[in-house]
Amino acid sequence: MNLTPLQRCIGVLLLFLAGVGGGVRVGGQTRSLPDAPGTWKPWKPLSTSTGAAGAKEQAATPALMKAFEGELLALNAILRRAKGVASPVGFSVETWGYVTGYHLSEHAPGQPAAGKLPIAGGFTFGAFPIFEYERNGKTIREDTGETALQTFLINQIDGTLFDRGRVADWGSLDHDAFQKPMPQGEIAGLPRYGDGLVVARDPAALWTPLAQRSALDLVVKARQLVVQGFEESVAAYTARLAVVRDPAYRAKRVKEAQEAAALGKMPNPQAFVKQVEASIDVEEASLVKDLGPATGTGKSLADAKRALNEVTDWIAQLSPAEQAAPACYAEKGATLRARFTIVATAGCRPLVRPNYGYFNAALPRSAPQVVIITGIKRCFDTADKYNLDANSPSPSGCRANRALIETMDKDAIRAWLR
C-alpha cells in the first residue's frame, strides 16, 4: 500500500524517514528510471492529521492556521526555483506542512503559555524515485514509496531538534533545558549547529545559558523522584511484613492449608501444611532482608538519600554568583561536580534553554522568524549506500536533498523570515 505524505505524518512527526531511494518492490521486479522526467506534485493542504492537534495546543485560530499555511506556500515557491530540483529527473517532489504541538513543562520556569509564541511547525521536502514494475501483464510506473526526507523546522528552537546528547543526571524529567548545539562550520553558506542548518537573524541568540542553580535544581528534582519511588516501595514492603508477622495471618494460612489438604485427599497433609508455614517464613526473611540497610530496597533508599543530599549540600555551598553562572556539562565526568561545572573545559558543553525572547512579539504569530533545516547528518555526513554511492542510479533521496540545499535561494529564504 502506498502511503500519502499526510499518512506518513500521522502520530509522531519524523524529521526524516530512513528508506531506500532506489524504489520498492511491488508484486514483482522493479526497475529504477533515473532518466525519467518527474514532477512537483500539488501541495497537500494542512488537515486534521497535520494541523488540528497542534493548532489546539498552540491556541491557533483557523485564521492563523490559514495565514501560517500561506507562509509555507511562500517557502514552497522559493524552493521550487532551486536549480538542482526545479526540473526533477529520476524523481518527483512532494511537499507538505504541519503544525507541531506545544507542551508546557512544570520544570521550565518562565516558559510562555500557549498562544504567546509564533506558530511552530514544519515543511517537508521529499524526492521520491521513479520506477516501474509489471502487474497483470501491464507496466506500472510510480514515483512514491519511501525516501530520505528533508525537513524545514519553523519557529522551533527547543533541544529535541539537535544531536544534543542526554543529560543522564536529569533522568526522565519533563523540562526545556538541553546541551547547546555547537557550531560546526557551514554547508552551502548556511551555519551548521549539530544536525541542523540555521537560518535566523542571529543563530547564537536562539538559546540562552542555563544557570548552574537551575541545572542542579533539575538534578534535585530527578533524585527526589528516585527517593520517592524507593520510599513507596519500602512503605509497601513494611506493610506487607506487618501482615506476614501477624499471628492471625499465619493461623489463617495454616487453616486454609489444612482444609485444602483434606479436600485434596493428600497422602501427607502434614507435610503440605509445613510447606505453607515454611513459605511464610521465607517471605518474612525476604522482606526483612530487602528492608535492611545493607541490601535490597533499604540500601537503595539510603543510597538515593545520600545522592540527594550530595546535590542539595552542594547548592547550599555555592555563592549567589556561582549559582547564577552559566552551567556546563561534561558527560564523561566521574562525579556530579565533575559533570556540572561553571568552567568550560574540553568535553564540556554549555547548557541552555530556548531563548523565548528571541521572537518578536509585535509580529503576527503566523510569521516565520527562524528556520532550521534538519537532519543534515543523513545526507551530508554518511555515505548512504542508496543515495550517495557513486554507482547508485537513483537521483532521489539524499542526492536531491543535497541539490536542494546547495542551489536554493538563501537570500530569498532570509527575506521570507521576519
C-alpha positions as CSV (number, residue, x, y, z in Angstrom):
1,M,0.0,0.0,0.0
2,N,1.4,3.4,-0.9
3,L,1.3,6.0,1.9
4,T,0.4,9.6,1.3
5,P,2.6,12.3,2.9
6,L,-0.2,13.1,5.3
7,Q,-0.4,9.5,6.4
8,R,3.3,9.5,7.0
9,C,2.9,12.5,9.3
10,I,0.2,10.9,11.5
11,G,1.4,10.4,15.1
12,V,4.9,11.5,15.8
13,L,6.2,13.7,13.0
14,L,9.5,12.2,12.0
15,L,12.3,14.5,10.9
16,F,13.2,12.1,8.2
17,L,12.4,8.6,7.1
18,A,15.1,6.1,6.7
19,G,14.2,4.5,3.4
20,V,15.7,3.4,0.1
21,G,15.9,5.8,-2.7
22,G,16.1,3.2,-5.5
23,G,12.5,2.2,-5.5
24,V,10.4,-0.5,-3.8
25,R,9.3,-4.0,-4.8
26,V,5.6,-4.1,-5.6
27,G,4.5,-7.6,-6.6
28,G,7.5,-8.1,-8.9
29,Q,10.8,-6.9,-10.1
30,T,11.1,-3.1,-10.1
31,R,13.2,-1.1,-12.5
32,S,14.6,2.3,-11.5
33,L,14.1,5.0,-14.1
34,P,16.9,7.6,-13.3
35,D,16.4,9.4,-16.6
36,A,12.6,9.7,-16.5
37,P,11.2,13.2,-16.1
38,G,9.5,13.9,-12.8
39,T,7.1,16.5,-11.4
40,W,6.5,18.7,-8.5
41,K,3.2,17.4,-7.1
42,P,0.4,19.6,-5.9
43,W,0.7,20.9,-2.3
44,K,-1.2,18.9,0.2
45,P,-3.3,21.3,2.4
46,L,-2.9,21.2,6.1
47,S,-5.5,18.8,7.5
48,T,-6.6,17.3,10.8
49,S,-3.7,14.9,10.8
50,T,-1.1,17.6,10.4
51,G,-2.7,20.6,11.9
52,A,-5.6,20.3,14.3
53,A,-3.9,18.8,17.4
54,G,-1.0,21.3,17.1
55,A,-3.3,24.2,16.5
56,K,-5.3,23.4,19.6
57,E,-2.1,23.1,21.8
58,Q,-0.8,26.4,20.3
59,A,-4.1,28.2,20.6
60,A,-4.1,28.9,16.9
61,T,-7.3,30.1,15.3
62,P,-8.4,28.9,11.9
63,A,-7.4,32.3,10.5
64,L,-3.9,32.0,12.0
65,M,-3.7,28.5,10.6
66,K,-4.6,29.7,7.1
67,A,-2.0,32.5,7.4
68,F,0.7,30.1,8.5
69,E,-0.1,27.8,5.6
70,G,0.3,30.8,3.3
71,E,3.8,31.2,4.7
72,L,4.5,27.6,3.9
73,L,3.3,28.0,0.4
74,A,5.6,31.0,0.0
75,L,8.6,28.8,1.1
76,N,7.4,26.1,-1.3
77,A,7.5,28.6,-4.1
78,I,11.1,29.6,-3.2
79,L,12.3,26.0,-3.1
80,R,10.6,25.2,-6.4
81,R,13.0,27.6,-8.0
82,A,16.1,25.8,-6.8
83,K,18.1,24.8,-9.9
84,G,19.0,21.4,-8.6
85,V,15.4,20.3,-8.2
86,A,13.3,22.7,-10.3
87,S,13.0,20.2,-13.2
88,P,13.3,16.9,-11.5
89,V,14.7,13.9,-13.4
90,G,14.5,10.4,-12.0
91,F,12.3,11.6,-9.1
92,S,9.2,13.5,-8.3
93,V,8.8,16.0,-5.5
94,E,6.1,16.1,-2.8
95,T,6.0,18.8,-0.2
96,W,3.7,19.2,2.8
97,G,3.5,21.1,6.0
98,Y,2.4,20.6,9.6
99,V,1.9,22.3,12.9
100,T,3.6,20.9,16.0
101,G,2.2,20.7,19.5
102,Y,3.2,22.8,22.4
103,H,3.7,21.3,25.8
104,L,4.1,23.4,29.0
105,S,6.7,21.8,31.3
106,E,6.3,22.1,35.1
107,H,10.2,22.2,35.3
108,A,10.6,25.0,32.8
109,P,10.3,28.3,34.8
110,G,9.4,31.3,32.6
111,Q,8.1,29.2,29.7
112,P,5.5,31.2,27.8
113,A,1.9,30.0,27.8
114,A,0.3,28.6,24.7
115,G,-0.6,31.3,22.3
116,K,2.2,33.6,23.4
117,L,4.8,32.4,20.8
118,P,4.8,32.2,17.0
119,I,3.1,29.2,15.5
120,A,5.7,26.4,15.3
121,G,5.5,23.9,12.5
122,G,7.4,22.4,9.7
123,F,7.8,22.0,5.9
124,T,8.9,18.7,4.4
125,F,10.6,18.1,1.1
126,G,10.6,14.6,-0.4
127,A,12.2,13.5,-3.6
128,F,10.6,10.1,-4.4
129,P,12.3,7.8,-7.0
130,I,10.6,7.0,-10.3
131,F,10.4,3.3,-11.0
132,E,8.2,0.8,-12.9
133,Y,7.1,-2.8,-12.5
134,E,4.9,-5.4,-14.1
135,R,1.4,-6.2,-12.8
136,N,-1.1,-8.5,-14.6
137,G,0.9,-8.1,-17.8
138,K,0.9,-4.3,-17.6
139,T,3.8,-1.9,-16.9
140,I,3.0,0.3,-13.9
141,R,5.1,3.5,-13.3
142,E,5.2,5.1,-9.9
143,D,7.0,7.8,-8.1
144,T,6.3,7.2,-4.5
145,G,7.4,4.8,-1.7
146,E,10.0,5.9,0.9
147,T,12.9,8.2,0.7
148,A,15.2,10.4,2.8
149,L,13.2,13.5,3.7
150,Q,14.5,17.0,4.2
151,T,12.7,18.9,6.9
152,F,12.5,22.7,7.4
153,L,11.5,23.4,11.1
154,I,9.8,26.8,11.5
155,N,9.8,28.7,14.8
156,Q,11.1,25.7,16.6
157,I,14.2,26.2,18.8
158,D,13.9,23.6,21.5
159,G,16.6,20.9,22.2
160,T,14.8,18.0,20.6
161,L,15.8,19.2,17.2
162,F,19.5,18.6,17.6
163,D,22.1,15.9,18.3
164,R,22.3,17.2,21.9
165,G,23.3,14.2,23.9
166,R,21.5,13.1,27.1
167,V,22.0,14.7,30.5
168,A,21.6,11.5,32.5
169,D,21.6,13.3,35.8
170,W,18.2,14.8,34.9
171,G,16.6,11.4,34.5
172,S,13.3,11.4,32.6
173,L,12.2,14.8,33.9
174,D,10.0,17.0,31.7
175,H,12.0,20.2,31.1
176,D,13.2,22.5,28.3
177,A,16.9,22.6,29.0
178,F,19.5,20.9,26.8
179,Q,23.1,20.8,25.8
180,K,23.8,23.7,23.5
181,P,24.1,22.8,19.7
182,M,27.7,23.7,18.8
183,P,28.7,25.4,15.6
184,Q,30.2,23.1,13.0
185,G,31.1,25.4,10.2
186,E,28.9,25.9,7.2
187,I,27.2,23.9,4.5
188,A,26.2,25.7,1.3
189,G,26.7,29.1,3.0
190,L,24.5,28.3,6.0
191,P,25.8,27.9,9.5
192,R,25.6,24.4,10.9
193,Y,24.7,23.6,14.5
194,G,24.6,19.9,15.4
195,D,22.3,18.2,12.9
196,G,20.7,21.4,11.6
197,L,21.4,24.3,9.3
198,V,20.1,27.5,10.9
199,V,18.6,30.5,9.0
200,A,18.0,33.3,11.5
201,R,18.8,36.9,12.3
202,D,21.3,35.7,14.9
203,P,21.7,31.9,15.3
204,A,23.7,32.3,18.5
205,A,20.8,34.2,20.1
206,L,18.3,31.3,19.8
207,W,19.4,29.9,23.1
208,T,20.1,31.4,26.5
209,P,22.5,30.0,29.1
210,L,21.1,27.8,31.9
211,A,22.3,28.9,35.3
212,Q,24.2,26.5,37.5
213,R,21.4,26.6,40.1
214,S,18.8,25.7,37.5
215,A,20.9,22.8,36.2
216,L,21.4,21.5,39.7
217,D,17.7,22.0,40.6
218,L,16.8,19.6,37.9
219,V,19.2,17.1,39.4
220,V,17.5,17.6,42.8
221,K,14.1,17.0,41.2
222,A,15.3,13.9,39.4
223,R,16.8,12.5,42.6
224,Q,13.8,13.4,44.7
225,L,11.7,11.2,42.4
226,V,14.1,8.3,42.9
227,V,13.9,8.7,46.7
228,Q,10.1,8.9,46.5
229,G,10.0,5.7,44.5
230,F,12.1,3.8,47.0
231,E,10.1,5.3,49.9
232,E,6.9,4.0,48.4
233,S,8.5,0.5,47.9
234,V,9.7,0.5,51.5
235,A,6.3,1.5,52.8
236,A,4.7,-1.3,50.8
237,Y,7.2,-3.9,52.0
238,T,6.9,-2.7,55.6
239,A,3.1,-3.0,55.4
240,R,3.4,-6.5,54.0
241,L,5.9,-7.5,56.6
242,A,3.4,-6.5,59.3
243,V,0.8,-8.7,57.7
244,V,3.2,-11.7,57.4
245,R,4.2,-11.3,61.1
246,D,0.6,-11.1,62.3
247,P,-0.2,-14.4,64.2
248,A,-3.8,-14.2,62.9
249,Y,-2.5,-14.2,59.3
250,R,-0.3,-17.3,59.9
251,A,-3.2,-19.1,61.6
252,K,-5.5,-18.3,58.7
253,R,-3.0,-19.6,56.1
254,V,-2.4,-22.8,58.1
255,K,-6.1,-23.4,58.4
256,E,-6.6,-22.9,54.7
257,A,-3.7,-25.3,54.0
258,Q,-5.3,-27.9,56.3
259,E,-8.6,-27.6,54.6
260,A,-7.1,-27.8,51.2
261,A,-5.1,-30.9,52.2
262,A,-8.3,-32.5,53.4
263,L,-10.3,-31.7,50.3
264,G,-7.5,-32.9,48.1
265,K,-7.0,-36.1,50.0
266,M,-3.3,-35.6,50.0
267,P,-1.2,-38.6,51.2
268,N,0.8,-36.4,53.5
269,P,-1.3,-33.4,54.6
270,Q,1.1,-32.5,57.5
271,A,4.0,-32.1,55.0
272,F,1.8,-29.8,52.9
273,V,0.9,-27.6,55.9
274,K,4.6,-27.4,56.9
275,Q,5.4,-26.3,53.3
276,V,2.9,-23.5,53.7
277,E,4.3,-22.4,57.0
278,A,7.8,-22.6,55.6
279,S,6.7,-20.3,52.7
280,I,5.5,-17.7,55.2
281,D,8.9,-17.9,56.9
282,V,10.7,-17.5,53.6
283,E,8.6,-14.4,52.7
284,E,9.3,-12.8,56.1
285,A,13.0,-13.4,55.7
286,S,13.0,-12.0,52.2
287,L,11.1,-8.8,53.3
288,V,13.4,-8.3,56.3
289,K,16.5,-8.6,54.1
290,D,15.1,-6.3,51.4
291,L,14.2,-3.7,54.1
292,G,17.6,-3.9,55.8
293,P,20.3,-1.2,55.3
294,A,22.8,-3.5,53.7
295,T,20.9,-4.9,50.8
296,G,17.8,-4.5,48.6
297,T,15.4,-1.7,48.7
298,G,16.5,-0.4,52.1
299,K,20.1,0.1,50.9
300,S,18.8,1.6,47.6
301,L,16.7,4.1,49.6
302,A,19.7,5.0,51.8
303,D,21.9,5.4,48.7
304,A,19.3,7.6,47.0
305,K,19.0,9.9,50.0
306,R,22.8,10.3,50.1
307,A,22.8,11.1,46.4
308,L,20.0,13.7,47.0
309,N,21.9,15.2,50.0
310,E,25.0,15.4,47.8
311,V,23.4,17.9,45.4
312,T,21.4,19.9,48.0
313,D,24.5,20.2,50.1
314,W,26.5,21.4,47.1
315,I,23.9,24.0,46.2
316,A,24.0,25.3,49.8
317,Q,27.7,25.8,49.4
318,L,27.5,27.8,46.2
319,S,27.7,31.6,46.4
320,P,25.0,33.6,44.6
321,A,27.4,34.4,41.8
322,E,28.2,30.7,41.3
323,Q,24.5,29.8,41.3
324,A,23.9,32.4,38.6
325,A,26.9,31.4,36.5
326,P,26.2,29.6,33.1
327,A,26.3,25.8,33.6
328,C,28.4,23.4,31.6
329,Y,28.0,19.6,31.3
330,A,30.8,17.1,30.9
331,E,29.1,13.8,30.1
332,K,32.2,11.7,30.9
333,G,32.8,13.3,34.4
334,A,33.1,10.6,37.1
335,T,31.4,12.7,39.8
336,L,28.5,15.1,39.9
337,R,30.9,18.0,40.4
338,A,33.0,16.9,37.5
339,R,29.9,16.7,35.2
340,F,28.4,20.0,36.2
341,T,30.8,22.9,36.2
342,I,30.8,26.6,35.6
343,V,34.2,26.5,34.0
344,A,34.2,25.5,30.3
345,T,36.7,22.7,29.7
346,A,37.4,20.2,27.0
347,G,34.5,17.8,26.7
348,C,32.1,20.1,28.5
349,R,29.2,21.6,26.6
350,P,27.2,24.6,27.8
351,L,23.7,24.0,29.0
352,V,21.0,26.2,27.6
353,R,17.2,26.8,27.3
354,P,15.3,28.2,24.4
355,N,15.5,32.0,24.3
356,Y,11.8,32.8,24.1
357,G,12.7,36.4,24.0
358,Y,14.3,35.9,20.5
359,F,10.8,36.1,18.9
360,N,9.4,39.5,18.0
361,A,6.0,39.6,19.8
362,A,4.9,42.5,17.6
363,L,4.8,40.3,14.5
364,P,1.8,38.2,13.6
365,R,2.0,34.7,15.2
366,S,1.9,33.2,11.7
367,A,5.2,34.9,10.7
368,P,8.2,32.7,10.3
369,Q,11.1,34.1,12.3
370,V,13.6,31.2,12.2
371,V,14.0,28.0,10.1
372,I,16.2,25.1,10.9
373,I,16.9,22.6,8.2
374,T,17.4,19.0,9.5
375,G,18.6,16.3,9.5
376,I,21.8,17.0,7.9
377,K,23.9,14.1,9.1
378,R,21.9,11.6,7.0
379,C,22.7,13.2,3.6
380,F,25.9,15.2,4.3
381,D,27.9,13.1,6.7
382,T,27.0,9.5,5.9
383,A,27.8,7.6,2.7
384,D,24.3,6.2,2.3
385,K,24.5,3.2,0.1
386,Y,21.2,4.0,-1.7
387,N,21.6,7.8,-2.2
388,L,25.3,8.8,-2.0
389,D,27.1,5.9,-3.6
390,A,28.6,6.9,-7.0
391,N,27.3,3.7,-8.5
392,S,23.7,4.3,-7.4
393,P,21.4,5.1,-10.3
394,S,18.8,7.0,-8.3
395,P,19.0,10.8,-8.2
396,S,16.2,10.8,-5.5
397,G,16.5,11.0,-1.7
398,C,19.8,12.4,-0.4
399,R,21.1,13.4,-3.8
400,A,18.1,15.6,-4.4
401,N,18.2,16.9,-0.8
402,R,21.8,18.0,-1.3
403,A,21.0,19.6,-4.6
404,L,18.1,21.4,-3.0
405,I,20.2,22.9,-0.2
406,E,23.1,23.7,-2.5
407,T,21.0,25.6,-5.1
408,M,18.1,27.1,-3.2
409,D,17.9,30.9,-2.9
410,K,19.2,31.5,0.6
411,D,18.7,35.3,0.3
412,A,15.0,34.7,-0.6
413,I,14.6,32.5,2.4
414,R,16.2,35.1,4.7
415,A,13.8,37.7,3.2
416,W,10.9,35.3,3.8
417,L,11.8,35.3,7.5
418,R,10.7,38.3,9.6
